[in-house]
Protein backbone atom coordinates (compact mmCIF):
# COMPACT_ATOMS: atom_id res chain seq x y z
CA UNK A 1 0.00 0.00 0.00
CA UNK A 2 1.34 3.42 -0.95
CA UNK A 3 -0.39 6.42 0.58
CA UNK A 4 0.65 9.85 1.83
CA UNK A 5 0.25 9.10 5.53
CA UNK A 6 2.20 9.91 8.67
CA UNK A 7 0.13 7.74 10.99
CA UNK A 8 -3.11 5.86 10.37
CA UNK A 9 -4.31 6.99 13.80
CA UNK A 10 -3.78 10.69 12.96
CA UNK A 11 -4.92 10.58 9.33
CA UNK A 12 -8.37 12.14 9.80
CA UNK A 13 -7.20 14.82 12.24
CA UNK A 14 -4.29 15.88 10.02
CA UNK A 15 -6.41 15.84 6.87
CA UNK A 16 -9.12 17.97 8.50
CA UNK A 17 -6.48 20.34 9.84
CA UNK A 18 -5.22 20.84 6.30
CA UNK A 19 -8.77 21.22 5.00
CA UNK A 20 -9.47 23.90 7.60
CA UNK A 21 -6.33 25.83 6.72
CA UNK A 22 -6.95 25.60 2.97
CA UNK A 23 -10.63 26.63 3.24
CA UNK A 24 -10.37 29.08 6.15
CA UNK A 25 -12.46 31.68 4.32
CA UNK A 26 -15.44 29.31 4.24
CA UNK A 27 -15.29 26.84 7.14
CA UNK A 28 -14.17 26.26 10.71
CA UNK A 29 -12.85 22.86 11.81
CA UNK A 30 -13.44 21.79 15.42
CA UNK A 31 -12.00 18.84 17.31
CA UNK A 32 -13.01 16.96 20.47
CA UNK A 33 -15.61 16.30 19.21
CA UNK A 34 -14.89 16.66 15.50
CA UNK A 35 -17.12 18.61 13.15
CA UNK A 36 -16.84 21.20 10.37
CA UNK A 37 -19.10 24.25 10.42
CA UNK A 38 -19.85 27.17 8.19
CA UNK A 39 -17.63 30.12 9.09
CA UNK A 40 -19.08 32.76 11.38
CA UNK A 41 -22.04 33.01 13.71
CA UNK A 42 -25.16 30.83 13.33
CA UNK A 43 -27.69 32.15 10.82
CA UNK A 44 -31.37 32.69 11.77
CA UNK A 45 -32.48 29.76 9.61
CA UNK A 46 -32.98 26.02 9.68
CA UNK A 47 -29.52 24.51 10.20
CA UNK A 48 -28.77 21.69 7.78
CA UNK A 49 -26.30 19.07 9.03
CA UNK A 50 -25.02 15.91 7.41
CA UNK A 51 -22.09 13.58 7.86
CA UNK A 52 -20.74 10.08 7.57
CA UNK A 53 -17.51 8.18 7.38
CA UNK A 54 -14.41 9.84 6.00
CA UNK A 55 -13.03 8.56 2.72
CA UNK A 56 -15.96 9.97 0.69
CA UNK A 57 -14.51 13.47 0.23
CA UNK A 58 -15.64 16.00 -0.75
CA UNK A 59 -18.84 14.49 0.71
CA UNK A 60 -19.72 15.81 3.30
CA UNK A 61 -17.28 18.40 4.65
CA UNK A 62 -16.67 19.85 1.19
CA UNK A 63 -20.30 20.96 0.99
CA UNK A 64 -20.31 23.12 4.11
CA UNK A 65 -21.00 26.74 3.22
CA UNK A 66 -23.55 29.23 1.97
CA UNK A 67 -26.49 27.60 0.22
CA UNK A 68 -25.74 24.05 1.32
CA UNK A 69 -24.70 22.56 4.70
CA UNK A 70 -24.25 24.46 7.92
CA UNK A 71 -22.15 21.66 9.40
CA UNK A 72 -20.82 18.19 8.65
CA UNK A 73 -19.64 15.46 11.00
CA UNK A 74 -16.87 13.17 9.68
CA UNK A 75 -16.24 9.78 11.22
CA UNK A 76 -13.21 7.57 10.79
CA UNK A 77 -12.73 6.05 7.33
CA UNK A 78 -15.99 4.38 6.25
CA UNK A 79 -17.25 4.62 9.86
CA UNK A 80 -20.21 6.60 11.17
CA UNK A 81 -19.51 9.70 13.25
CA UNK A 82 -20.45 9.51 16.93
CA UNK A 83 -23.64 11.08 18.35
CA UNK A 84 -21.62 13.57 20.41
CA UNK A 85 -20.25 15.01 17.16
CA UNK A 86 -23.75 15.65 15.79
CA UNK A 87 -24.89 17.17 19.07
CA UNK A 88 -21.88 19.53 19.25
CA UNK A 89 -22.36 20.54 15.61
CA UNK A 90 -26.06 21.22 16.19
CA UNK A 91 -25.35 23.52 19.13
CA UNK A 92 -22.64 25.33 17.14
CA UNK A 93 -24.90 26.17 14.18
CA UNK A 94 -28.31 26.42 15.82
CA UNK A 95 -30.01 29.57 14.56
CA UNK A 96 -33.22 29.09 16.50
CA UNK A 97 -35.28 27.48 13.73
CA UNK A 98 -34.39 23.86 14.27
CA UNK A 99 -31.95 21.29 12.92
CA UNK A 100 -32.39 19.12 9.83
CA UNK A 101 -30.13 16.07 9.73
CA UNK A 102 -29.61 14.60 6.24
CA UNK A 103 -28.52 10.98 6.66
CA UNK A 104 -27.40 8.32 4.17
CA UNK A 105 -29.22 5.04 4.65
CA UNK A 106 -26.46 2.91 6.13
CA UNK A 107 -27.04 1.06 9.44
CA UNK A 108 -24.30 2.86 11.39
CA UNK A 109 -25.20 6.33 10.14
CA UNK A 110 -28.90 5.76 10.74
CA UNK A 111 -28.35 4.42 14.25
CA UNK A 112 -25.98 7.15 15.40
CA UNK A 113 -27.87 10.10 13.88
CA UNK A 114 -31.14 8.85 15.36
CA UNK A 115 -29.43 8.50 18.74
CA UNK A 116 -28.15 12.08 18.49
CA UNK A 117 -31.60 13.28 17.44
CA UNK A 118 -33.19 11.70 20.52
CA UNK A 119 -30.55 13.16 22.85
CA UNK A 120 -30.59 16.65 21.35
CA UNK A 121 -32.72 19.20 23.21
CA UNK A 122 -33.07 21.38 20.10
CA UNK A 123 -36.04 20.87 17.78
CA UNK A 124 -34.78 18.55 15.03
CA UNK A 125 -35.85 16.13 12.32
CA UNK A 126 -34.10 13.54 10.16
CA UNK A 127 -34.37 13.07 6.39
CA UNK A 128 -33.01 9.75 5.11
CA UNK A 129 -31.45 9.37 1.65
CA UNK A 130 -31.71 5.99 -0.09
CA UNK A 131 -31.22 6.70 -3.80
CA UNK A 132 -29.24 3.55 -4.69
CA UNK A 133 -31.44 1.23 -6.78
CA UNK A 134 -29.05 -1.74 -6.66
CA UNK A 135 -31.12 -3.59 -4.06
CA UNK A 136 -34.07 -3.74 -6.47
CA UNK A 137 -31.99 -5.98 -8.74
CA UNK A 138 -30.05 -7.94 -6.11
CA UNK A 139 -32.09 -10.40 -4.00
CA UNK A 140 -29.13 -10.89 -1.63
CA UNK A 141 -29.21 -7.22 -0.59
CA UNK A 142 -31.52 -5.72 2.01
CA UNK A 143 -32.53 -2.07 1.75
CA UNK A 144 -31.46 0.83 -0.41
CA UNK A 145 -28.27 2.71 0.37
CA UNK A 146 -27.73 6.46 0.35
CA UNK A 147 -25.08 7.29 -2.24
CA UNK A 148 -24.34 10.14 -4.68
CA UNK A 149 -27.92 11.42 -4.66
CA UNK A 150 -27.12 12.78 -1.21
CA UNK A 151 -25.26 15.63 -2.93
CA UNK A 152 -28.44 16.67 -4.73
CA UNK A 153 -30.53 16.53 -1.56
CA UNK A 154 -27.99 18.64 0.34
CA UNK A 155 -27.83 21.24 -2.43
CA UNK A 156 -31.57 21.64 -2.96
CA UNK A 157 -32.52 21.62 0.72
CA UNK A 158 -29.61 23.86 1.64
CA UNK A 159 -30.93 26.46 -0.78
CA UNK A 160 -34.45 26.20 0.64
CA UNK A 161 -33.13 26.65 4.19
CA UNK A 162 -31.12 29.66 3.01
CA UNK A 163 -34.32 31.15 1.60
CA UNK A 164 -36.05 30.81 4.95
CA UNK A 165 -38.14 27.64 4.67
CA UNK A 166 -39.23 26.18 7.99
CA UNK A 167 -37.98 22.90 9.44
CA UNK A 168 -40.78 20.59 8.37
CA UNK A 169 -40.97 22.09 4.88
CA UNK A 170 -37.23 21.47 4.48
CA UNK A 171 -37.65 17.85 5.61
CA UNK A 172 -40.52 17.32 3.16
CA UNK A 173 -38.44 18.80 0.34
CA UNK A 174 -35.51 16.52 1.19
CA UNK A 175 -37.79 13.50 1.06
CA UNK A 176 -39.24 14.67 -2.25
CA UNK A 177 -35.82 15.09 -3.87
CA UNK A 178 -34.79 11.67 -2.57
CA UNK A 179 -37.96 10.09 -3.99
CA UNK A 180 -37.32 11.45 -7.51
CA UNK A 181 -33.59 10.61 -7.52
CA UNK A 182 -32.04 7.25 -8.35
CA UNK A 183 -28.42 6.14 -8.59
CA UNK A 184 -26.33 3.13 -9.46
CA UNK A 185 -22.57 2.71 -9.66
CA UNK A 186 -19.91 0.43 -11.07
CA UNK A 187 -16.36 -0.19 -9.85
CA UNK A 188 -13.36 -1.03 -12.00
CA UNK A 189 -11.01 -1.52 -9.03
CA UNK A 190 -11.23 -1.83 -5.28
CA UNK A 191 -9.95 0.70 -2.74
CA UNK A 192 -7.54 0.35 0.16
CA UNK A 193 -8.73 1.36 3.63
CA UNK A 194 -5.63 2.75 5.37
CA UNK A 195 -6.15 0.76 8.56
CA UNK A 196 -6.50 -2.46 6.57
CA UNK A 197 -3.64 -1.97 4.15
CA UNK A 198 -5.07 -4.19 1.44
CA UNK A 199 -7.84 -3.94 -1.21
CA UNK A 200 -11.38 -4.23 0.11
CA UNK A 201 -12.11 -6.86 -2.54
CA UNK A 202 -10.23 -8.62 -5.31
CA UNK A 203 -11.28 -7.97 -8.88
CA UNK A 204 -9.61 -9.10 -12.10
CA UNK A 205 -8.48 -6.68 -14.80
CA UNK A 206 -11.26 -7.91 -17.10
CA UNK A 207 -14.06 -7.62 -14.49
CA UNK A 208 -16.32 -4.91 -13.06
CA UNK A 209 -18.44 -4.80 -9.91
CA UNK A 210 -21.94 -3.56 -10.82
CA UNK A 211 -23.93 -1.83 -8.11
CA UNK A 212 -20.97 -1.25 -5.80
CA UNK A 213 -21.47 0.85 -2.67
CA UNK A 214 -19.49 3.83 -1.41
CA UNK A 215 -17.54 1.68 1.04
CA UNK A 216 -16.22 -0.76 -1.52
CA UNK A 217 -18.84 -3.33 -0.54
CA UNK A 218 -19.99 -5.75 -3.25
CA UNK A 219 -22.88 -4.80 -5.48
CA UNK A 220 -25.40 -6.61 -7.63
CA UNK A 221 -23.02 -8.79 -9.60
CA UNK A 222 -19.48 -9.32 -10.86
CA UNK A 223 -19.51 -9.05 -14.66
CA UNK A 224 -17.05 -8.97 -17.58
CA UNK A 225 -15.68 -5.57 -18.60
CA UNK A 226 -17.70 -4.16 -21.51
CA UNK A 227 -17.58 -0.97 -23.60
CA UNK A 228 -18.74 2.11 -21.69
CA UNK A 229 -22.00 2.40 -23.65
CA UNK A 230 -23.06 -1.10 -22.58
CA UNK A 231 -22.19 -0.44 -18.93
CA UNK A 232 -24.06 2.86 -18.89
CA UNK A 233 -27.11 1.38 -20.63
CA UNK A 234 -27.32 -1.24 -17.88
CA UNK A 235 -27.18 1.43 -15.16
CA UNK A 236 -29.72 3.69 -16.88
CA UNK A 237 -32.13 0.77 -17.37
CA UNK A 238 -32.03 0.06 -13.64
CA UNK A 239 -32.49 3.73 -12.76
CA UNK A 240 -35.41 4.32 -15.12
CA UNK A 241 -37.16 1.14 -14.02
CA UNK A 242 -37.17 2.64 -10.53
CA UNK A 243 -38.17 6.21 -11.42
CA UNK A 244 -40.63 5.33 -14.20
CA UNK A 245 -40.56 8.88 -15.62
CA UNK A 246 -43.06 10.14 -18.15
CA UNK A 247 -41.67 11.00 -21.60
CA UNK A 248 -40.80 14.67 -21.84
CA UNK A 249 -39.78 14.96 -18.19
CA UNK A 250 -36.86 17.29 -17.51
CA UNK A 251 -34.03 15.64 -15.58
CA UNK A 252 -30.73 16.41 -13.91
CA UNK A 253 -27.97 13.98 -14.93
CA UNK A 254 -25.13 13.51 -12.44
CA UNK A 255 -21.98 11.53 -13.20
CA UNK A 256 -19.92 10.99 -10.06
CA UNK A 257 -16.36 9.66 -10.00
CA UNK A 258 -15.41 7.30 -7.18
CA UNK A 259 -11.93 8.76 -6.67
CA UNK A 260 -9.63 7.49 -9.40
CA UNK A 261 -11.67 8.03 -12.56
CA UNK A 262 -10.37 10.90 -14.71
CA UNK A 263 -12.66 13.57 -16.09
CA UNK A 264 -12.04 12.44 -19.67
CA UNK A 265 -13.84 9.19 -18.78
CA UNK A 266 -16.51 10.91 -16.66
CA UNK A 267 -17.54 13.15 -19.57
CA UNK A 268 -17.61 10.13 -21.87
CA UNK A 269 -20.00 8.49 -19.40
CA UNK A 270 -22.12 11.64 -19.36
CA UNK A 271 -22.39 11.61 -23.15
CA UNK A 272 -23.38 7.94 -23.10
CA UNK A 273 -25.96 8.42 -20.34
CA UNK A 274 -27.42 11.53 -22.00
CA UNK A 275 -27.92 9.59 -25.23
CA UNK A 276 -29.74 6.86 -23.29
CA UNK A 277 -32.01 9.43 -21.69
CA UNK A 278 -32.64 11.09 -25.05
CA UNK A 279 -33.74 7.73 -26.40
CA UNK A 280 -36.10 7.33 -23.44
CA UNK A 281 -37.75 10.65 -24.33
CA UNK A 282 -36.34 12.57 -21.37
CA UNK A 283 -34.83 16.06 -21.45
CA UNK A 284 -31.46 16.58 -19.76
CA UNK A 285 -31.69 20.22 -18.69
CA UNK A 286 -29.33 20.23 -15.69
CA UNK A 287 -26.02 18.44 -15.15
CA UNK A 288 -23.23 17.74 -12.71
CA UNK A 289 -20.00 15.92 -13.58
CA UNK A 290 -17.10 15.38 -11.24
CA UNK A 291 -15.70 13.61 -8.21
CA UNK A 292 -18.13 14.42 -5.39
CA UNK A 293 -18.92 11.22 -3.43
CA UNK A 294 -15.92 8.91 -3.38
CA UNK A 295 -14.65 5.62 -2.03
CA UNK A 296 -11.05 6.67 -1.41
CA UNK A 297 -9.07 5.80 -4.57
CA UNK A 298 -11.59 3.43 -6.15
CA UNK A 299 -11.77 3.57 -9.94
CA UNK A 300 -15.36 3.67 -11.11
CA UNK A 301 -18.35 5.96 -11.29
CA UNK A 302 -22.03 6.26 -10.55
CA UNK A 303 -24.93 7.63 -12.55
CA UNK A 304 -27.70 9.59 -10.83
CA UNK A 305 -30.89 10.85 -12.46
CA UNK A 306 -33.16 13.34 -10.69
CA UNK A 307 -36.61 14.17 -12.07
CA UNK A 308 -36.98 17.93 -12.03
CA UNK A 309 -39.92 20.18 -11.32
CA UNK A 310 -39.94 23.96 -11.19
CA UNK A 311 -39.19 24.15 -7.46
CA UNK A 312 -36.34 21.61 -7.42
CA UNK A 313 -34.82 23.29 -10.47
CA UNK A 314 -34.98 26.71 -8.84
CA UNK A 315 -33.18 25.51 -5.73
CA UNK A 316 -30.62 23.58 -7.78
CA UNK A 317 -29.85 26.80 -9.67
CA UNK A 318 -29.64 28.88 -6.48
CA UNK A 319 -26.26 30.36 -5.47
CA UNK A 320 -23.91 28.13 -3.48
CA UNK A 321 -20.43 28.71 -2.07
CA UNK A 322 -18.70 25.72 -0.53
CA UNK A 323 -15.20 24.28 -0.92
CA UNK A 324 -16.40 21.69 -3.43
CA UNK A 325 -19.30 23.41 -5.19
CA UNK A 326 -19.51 27.13 -6.02
CA UNK A 327 -21.92 28.94 -8.26
CA UNK A 328 -23.42 32.42 -8.34
CA UNK A 329 -21.85 33.84 -5.18
N, C-alpha and C positions, 0 to 999 in steps of 0.2 A: 504494500500500500504506500503510495506517495501522496502526501498532502502537506500543505503549509500549516503546520501545527507546532506549537511549543509544548503543550500538554493537553491531553484529551480532557482532563478534569477542568481546565481553564478555557477551553475552546469557546464556549458560549459567552462567557464574561468578556473575554478579550475581543471577540467579534463584535459584540454589542457596544463595547467601549469605542472601537473604531467607527462603528456606525454612528454613534452619537457625536463623535468629533467631526466626521465627514458631513453630517446633516444637521449641524448645530443651529442653523437658521430655521429649521422646521420642527425638530423634535427634541425632547429631553429623555435621557435614559436613566432609569432608577434601578438600584439594586437593593436586595434584602428587604422586601421581596422584589423580584425583577419585573419591570414593565417599561414600556415606551409610551410616552404621552405626547400629545400635540403641544408645541411650545407656548408658554404663556399661561395666563389665568384661565380657569374654566369658563366656557361660554354659556350664556343663558339659553340653553337648548337641550334637547335630548342628547345624551352622551352615548355614542356608538362605540362599543368595545368588541374586539374579537381576539383570537389567539389560537395557539396550537403548538405542536412540536416545532423546534427549530429544524433546519434542513430544507424548508420549503421556500426560502427567501426568493423574491421579496415579500411573499405572503408570510406573515401579516404585518410585520413591523414597517415594511416599505410603503404601506398604504395609510400610515398615520399622518394626518394633516388636514388642511382646509378642504371641505367637501367630501371627506371620506371618513376615516376612523379618528376618534378622539384618543384612543389608546389601544395597545395590543400587548398581549401577555405571551412571551415565548417560553416554551418548556425546553427541556433537553432535547437532543436530536430524536425526532420521531416519537416524542413523549409529551403527553398533555402537561400544560402548566398546572400549578397547584392552586387550590381555591384561594389561598391567602394572596396570591398575585392578582387575581381578578378583583378581590375585595379592595386591595390597596389602590389598584388602578381606578376603580369606580369612585372611591373617595377623592382621588386626585383630580378627576375630570368632571365630577358632579356639578352641573349647572343649575340644579333645582327642578329639572323637568323629567327626571328619571333616567334609567340606564337601559339601553338595549344591548343585549349580548347576542352576537351572531356567531353560531357554533357549527362547525362541520360535524356531520353525523358519523363519528367514530366513538366506540364505547368509552374510551378514556376521556376524551374531550366532553362528551355528553355528561358523564358522571360528575366530573370535577366542576364544570360550569354550573350544573344544576345544584351541586352542593354549595357553591359560592352564592348562587341566587337565593337559596334558602337562608343562608347565614347573613346576607347583606340586609341592613336595616334601611336601605334606600329603595324607593319604588323601582322595580326592575322587571323586565320580561326577557324571554329567550326566544330567538328565531333560529330554527334548525335549517341547515342546508344539506340536501341529499340529491344533488343533480346527477350523480353517476348512474347510468342506466345499465351497467354491466350485470348487475344482479338479475335483471329481467331475462337475461340470456344465459345464466349460469346457475343451474339448479343447486350446485354445491355451496353457493353463497347465500348469506342471510342478510337482507337489508341493503339499502342504497347508501353509498358513501358520499360525503361532501368533498368535492374536488374543485376544479378550476372555476366552476360557476360561482364559487364563493366570492371571487373578485367582482363579479357583476353585481351580486347582492350588496356587497360593501359599498360599491360606487353609487348605485342608485339610491340606497337608503341613506347613505351619508349625505347626499345632496338634499334629500327630503328633510333630514334633520337640520341641515344648515338653513333651509328655508323656513323652518319654524314648525314643522309638523309635530303633533303630539306623540306621546310614547306608543299608544296602541295603534295609531295610524301608521307609524313607522314599522311596527311589528307586522301589521297586515300587508304592507307593501313588500317587506322582505319575503314573506311567505308567498306573495303573488309572483315576485320575480323568480323565486326558487321553483315554483310550480310550472312556469313557462320556460325554464332553462333545462337543458339536458346535455350531458357530457359523456365522452368515452375516450380512453387513451390507449396507446400502444407503446411498448418499450422495445428498444433494439438491444439494450444492454442492461445490466443490473447497476446498482450503486453500492458504495462501500460506506457503511456506518462507521465513523471513526473509532468508536469503542469496540467494535467487532473486528475490524481490520481485514475483513474479507467480503467478497460480493454477497449481497443478500440472497441471490439465487444464481444458479448456473444456467447459461443460455448459449447455445451454439451460434457461430457466426452466420449460419443460414436459417436462424429461427427468430421469431418475434413473440412477445407476450401480449396478447390482445385483452384489453380490459384491465390493465395493471392499475394498481392504486398508487397514491402519492407516497407510500412508505416502502415501495418496492415489493409489496405483497403480490402474490400471483393473481391473475385475472380470470377471464372466461376460459381461455384456451391457449396452448402453445401451438403455433402454426408456422408453416414455412414462410420465409421472407418472400414477398411479392413486390411488383412495381407499386409505387406510391398511389397511383390511381385506384388500384384494387384494394389497398389497405383503407384508403379514405372512404371508398364506396361502402365498405363493410361497416365502418364507424357511423357514417351518415344514415345508413339503413336502420341501424339500431336506434339512433337518436330520433329519427322521424317516426319510427314505429311507436316510440314513447310519447312524443309531442302531438302526433296526428294533426299537423297544421292544415288549415284550409289553403287551397291554391290562392296566390296573390298576397299572402301574409308577408309583411315586412319583418325581417329578422336581423339580428346582430350575429355575426360569425366571428368566433374567437378561436384562434390557433395559439396554443400554449406550449412552449418548449419545457421539457422536464429538467434541463440543466446543462446538457451537452449537445443540444441540437442547434446547429448554426442557423442564422436567419435565412440564408439562401434556401435551406430545406423547408423552413417554416413558411416562407412565402410560396414555395411550390405547393405545399400542402393547402394553403389558403386558396390558391388558384384551383386546385383539384376539388376542394370542398365546395367552393362557390359554383363551379360547373355542375356539381351534383344537385345543389339547391336550385339552380336555374332550371335544371331538367325536371325538378319536382314542382315547378311553378311558383317558387318562393322568390322574394325580392331581398337581396342582401343590401341593406341601406346603411348599416353601421358595422364597424369592424374593429378588431383588436388582434394584433399579432406581436408575439414576443414571449420572453421568458418571465412568467409572473407567478406560477405556482409549481415549485420544483420538487424533485426528489434527489437532493444533492447533485451528483454529477451523472445521473442517469441520462442516457441517450434515448430519445423518444419524444412523443408529443401527444396532446389531447386536442380534441375538437369539441367545442361547445357551441350550441345554437340557442339563442334566446328569442322568443316570439315577442315582437315589439307592439306596443300600443302608444298612443300619444303621450301618456304620462310617463311611462318608462323611458321613452325616447328623450323626453325633455330633461329628465334627471340624469340620463346617461350623458347628454350633451352639456350639462351644467359644469361650471368651472371647478377645477380640482387642482390642488397643489400639495403633492406628497413626494417623498423621495423617489418613488418608482412610477408615478403617474402624474403628469402635469398637463393642464390644458386650460387656457382662458384666464389665468390669474397671473 
